Amino acid sequence: MPTNDSSTIKNLLTIFVCAGVSATINLSIPMRPILNSLGIFGPAGGMILFGGFIFVLWVTLAHLITGCKKLSGVSTAILIPAFCMLVSPWYGVVDPPWFGVYGVIAFLVMGLMIEFSCKPKLSFARLGIGGGIANLSCLTVTWLAIGFYTHVWPSTRFLPLYLAIAFMSGVVGAVIVLVLTKKTKICQS
């Protein structure tokens, strides 16, 4: 069954708006002072605590609004770092100049995890766990890239806590979307 033009335009608009809102929130929040006051230090601290609300929520929302169209979550996720890098280099790393590719890869993984968690049957548990894994995967790729190129790594002392918080943040972000949309059957296969 062919997709009509207005549906395609609506889906593209949804993807761009959700990615734009996510990037805007990410660029607007003064992360470092907030995180330092909470005792969270190190690279990608914002993703640890707020990744579920700033990223996972918006990628999941776009994917569900588009009716779980294939690659809608991935497209939204990839656009987030692309929009952010229009303002500044990925995590301020300018050497190598292509370091931002790691941001795209990290968010590609996030989008894939969210889309995968919507199949074969969407549920609070499945999407919540998928959101947690999505945030955790994105964070892990980001940490590895930052660590290898800047030699700044998260504290091993707090690593288990950071991982647990990042997972829970992703879970909450994904589940909020289901609660707000109340469309738990939208992606049924």
Secondary structure as UniProt FT lines:
FT   HELIX           5..28
FT   HELIX           31..38
FT   TURN            43..44
FT   HELIX           45..51
FT   HELIX           52..56
FT   HELIX           57..65
FT   TURN            66..67
FT   TURN            70..71
FT   HELIX           72..84
FT   TURN            85..87
FT   HELIX           90..92
FT   TURN            97..99
FT   HELIX           100..117
FT   HELIX           124..150
FT   TURN            156..158
FT   HELIX           159..181
FT   TURN            184..187
//
